[in-house]
């Protein structure tokens, strides 16, 4: 029997409807969540992503302060804008769209964001709190993966989760989140990557596989056991002459074959992707509530 498809668009829509109702209630109390967005340069993918975030803010009633900056902006001027946002009470969250042009120091830019407004969850202070199990803004994509699992009835506690990928954006944070003594954790976690010897030996033992290696067909059908839950975080562009764009998107998992063995699986696109924006909005609302002393 083929796997049930985890519909990330549906889960994201449900969560955004809940957030919209919460924002409406906050507005009645005089609290307007605000997100400051910084986009440097004209990368088409980044522009599309930021536009989608701006649309979502408008739909939910979140104030959006959009800043589209030239690719040649200096480090000093970019940091100055971030500092201005740090001091602005109308801004509860700051998003700097990555990647930045090569002449800018990405690490220095991220550290400049106040930890209290770091809704991407990338600041070392929030990363440290996350590892220690303290309240913090959680990185959006890993947090979105956990929400997908929970809302599809997947039991995390006691499960053996194999993560394939060790990036600072997905692999490392989700491993830390899943091993916490919490309602969202208590899993046994194995972290693998593209240099792991006999990767299939590990993935065949998994109750849940989270593929985030950034390489097509990293997970094939012979590498998974029957009934496994598969979350595909990968987004890869593959040349496809039949498409108007000249390419198609695929994940890290051989979807068509793995779905015949899995119990649940996310597609690419339409799986994890929609959750990333949703969790950014979720963090922004949480930040507004913290600033107002409501949590």
C-alpha positions in Angstrom: 0.0 0.0 0.0 1.4 3.4 -1.0 2.1 5.9 1.7 -0.3 8.7 2.8 1.0 12.0 1.5 1.7 14.6 4.2 0.2 17.8 2.7 2.3 20.7 4.0 0.1 23.2 2.2 -2.9 22.0 4.2 -1.1 22.0 7.5 0.3 25.5 6.8 -3.1 26.8 5.9 -4.6 25.4 9.1 -1.9 27.0 11.2 -2.1 30.3 9.4 -5.9 30.4 10.0 -5.2 29.9 13.7 -2.6 32.7 13.7 -4.9 35.0 11.8 -7.5 34.6 14.6 -4.9 35.2 17.2 -3.5 38.3 15.5 -7.1 39.7 15.3 -7.5 39.2 19.0 -4.1 40.9 19.7 -5.1 43.8 17.5 -8.2 44.3 19.6 -5.9 44.7 22.6 -3.7 47.2 20.7 -0.9 44.8 19.9 0.1 44.6 16.3 2.8 42.0 15.5 5.4 43.5 13.1 8.0 41.9 10.9 11.0 43.7 9.4 12.2 42.2 6.2 15.6 42.9 4.5 16.4 41.7 1.0 19.8 42.5 -0.5 20.2 42.2 -4.2 17.9 40.8 -6.9 18.2 37.0 -6.6 15.0 35.7 -8.2 14.5 32.9 -5.7 15.0 35.2 -2.8 12.7 37.8 -4.3 10.0 35.2 -4.8 10.4 34.0 -1.2 10.3 37.4 0.3 7.2 38.4 -1.7 5.4 35.2 -0.4 6.3 36.2 3.1 5.0 39.8 2.6 1.7 38.4 1.2 1.3 36.1 4.1 1.9 39.0 6.6 -0.9 41.0 4.8 -3.3 38.0 4.9 -2.7 37.5 8.7 -2.8 41.1 9.7 0.9 41.3 10.6 2.6 44.7 10.0 5.4 44.3 7.4 8.3 46.7 7.0 9.9 45.8 3.7 13.4 46.9 2.8 14.8 45.9 -0.6 18.4 47.0 -0.8 21.0 47.2 -3.6 23.5 44.4 -4.0 26.4 46.7 -3.4 25.2 47.9 0.0 28.1 48.1 2.6 28.3 46.1 5.7 28.2 49.2 7.8 24.9 50.5 6.2 23.3 47.0 6.5 24.2 46.8 10.2 22.9 50.3 10.7 19.5 49.3 9.3 19.4 46.3 11.5 20.2 48.4 14.6 17.4 50.8 13.6 15.0 47.9 13.5 16.3 46.5 16.8 15.3 49.8 18.4 11.9 50.1 16.7 9.0 49.0 18.9 6.8 48.4 15.9 9.1 45.6 14.8 8.9 42.3 16.7 10.8 40.2 14.3 13.7 40.8 11.8 14.3 38.7 8.8 17.5 39.1 6.7 16.9 37.0 3.6 19.9 34.6 2.9 22.2 34.2 1.1 23.8 37.6 1.1 26.2 38.9 -1.6 29.7 37.6 -1.0 31.2 40.9 0.1 28.9 40.9 3.2 29.8 39.0 6.4 26.8 36.8 7.0 27.8 35.8 10.5 28.3 39.4 11.6 24.9 40.4 10.1 23.0 37.6 11.9 24.7 38.4 15.2 23.7 42.1 14.8 20.0 41.1 15.1 18.7 41.4 18.6 18.0 37.8 20.0 14.6 39.1 21.1 13.7 39.8 17.4 15.6 36.8 15.9 12.5 35.1 14.5 14.7 32.9 12.1 16.3 31.4 15.2 19.8 31.8 13.9 21.4 34.0 16.6 24.0 32.2 18.8 22.0 33.2 21.9 18.9 31.5 20.6 20.8 28.5 19.4 22.4 28.1 22.8 19.0 28.3 24.6 17.6 25.8 22.2 20.4 23.3 22.9 19.9 23.9 26.7 16.2 23.3 26.4 15.3 26.9 27.4 12.5 28.9 25.7 13.9 30.4 22.5 12.9 31.2 18.9 13.3 27.8 17.1 14.6 27.7 13.5 11.6 27.8 11.2 12.2 24.7 8.9 13.0 22.2 11.8 10.2 23.5 13.9 7.9 23.2 10.8 9.0 19.5 10.4 8.0 18.8 14.0 4.6 20.5 13.5 4.0 18.3 10.4 4.8 15.2 12.3 2.6 16.1 15.3 -0.4 17.2 13.2 -0.3 14.0 11.2 -0.4 11.9 14.3 3.2 10.7 14.2 4.5 9.7 17.7 7.9 11.3 18.2 8.6 10.1 21.8 10.6 6.9 21.7 10.9 6.8 17.9 14.3 6.3 16.3 14.8 9.3 14.0 17.6 9.2 11.4 18.5 12.7 10.1 20.6 12.8 6.9 22.2 16.2 6.8 24.1 18.3 9.4 23.6 21.9 8.3 23.2 24.7 10.8 19.8 25.5 9.3 18.1 22.0 9.4 20.2 19.0 10.5 21.9 20.2 13.7 18.9 22.1 15.1 16.3 19.4 14.5 18.6 16.8 16.1 18.8 19.0 19.2 15.1 19.7 19.2 14.1 16.0 19.0 16.4 14.8 21.8 15.0 17.3 24.3 13.0 16.2 27.3 9.8 17.7 26.1 6.5 17.0 24.4 8.1 17.7 21.1 11.1 15.4 21.7 12.2 12.3 23.6 13.3 10.6 20.4 16.4 8.6 19.8 18.4 10.5 17.2 21.1 9.4 14.7 22.7 12.1 12.6 24.1 11.0 9.3 25.5 12.9 6.3 27.0 12.3 2.8 30.3 11.1 4.3 28.6 8.5 6.5 29.8 4.9 5.8 27.0 2.5 4.9 24.3 5.1 5.1 21.6 2.5 4.3 22.6 0.5 7.5 21.4 3.5 9.6 18.4 4.5 7.5 16.9 1.0 7.5 16.7 1.2 11.3 14.7 4.4 11.3 11.1 4.9 12.3 11.3 8.4 11.0 13.8 9.6 8.3 14.4 13.3 7.8 16.3 13.9 4.6 18.2 17.2 4.4 21.4 16.5 2.6 20.7 18.7 -0.5 21.4 15.8 -2.9 18.8 14.1 -5.2 18.1 10.4 -4.6 20.1 10.3 -1.3 17.3 8.0 0.1 16.2 5.2 -2.2 13.6 2.4 -1.6 16.2 -0.2 -0.6 17.4 2.1 2.2 14.1 2.2 4.2 12.0 -0.3 6.1 8.3 -0.9 5.6 6.1 1.6 7.4 8.8 4.3 7.8 7.7 8.0 8.0 9.8 10.1 5.6 10.2 13.9 5.7 12.0 15.2 2.7 13.5 18.7 3.3 15.7 18.7 0.2 14.9 21.1 -2.7 17.0 20.4 -5.8 16.7 21.8 -9.3 16.9 19.1 -12.0 17.1 19.9 -15.7 13.8 19.0 -17.4 13.3 20.0 -21.1 9.6 19.3 -20.8 9.2 22.2 -18.3 8.8 25.8 -19.4 11.4 26.8 -16.8 13.8 24.2 -18.1 14.0 22.4 -14.7 11.8 20.7 -12.1 12.1 20.6 -8.3 12.9 17.3 -6.5 13.8 16.4 -3.0 16.5 14.2 -1.5 14.2 11.1 -1.6 13.3 8.8 -4.6 9.7 9.7 -3.9 7.9 7.4 -6.4 9.6 4.3 -5.1 10.0 5.1 -1.4 6.3 6.0 -1.1 5.4 2.4 -1.9 7.2 1.3 1.4 6.6 4.3 3.6 3.5 4.9 5.8 3.7 8.7 5.5 5.8 10.8 3.2 6.2 14.5 2.2 6.3 15.6 -1.4 8.6 18.2 -3.0 7.3 20.7 -3.6 4.3 21.0 -1.2 5.7 19.3 1.9 8.0 21.0 4.2 8.4 24.3 2.2 5.0 25.9 3.1 5.8 25.3 6.8 8.9 27.5 6.8 7.0 30.7 6.2 4.3 29.7 8.6 6.8 29.1 11.4 8.4 32.5 10.7 5.0 34.1 11.2 4.4 32.0 14.3 7.7 33.3 15.8 6.8 36.8 15.0 3.4 36.5 16.8 5.2 34.9 19.8 7.7 37.8 19.8 4.9 40.3 19.9 3.3 38.5 22.8 6.6 38.5 24.7 7.1 42.2 24.1 3.6 42.9 25.5 4.3 40.7 28.6 1.6 38.2 27.6 4.0 35.2 27.8 
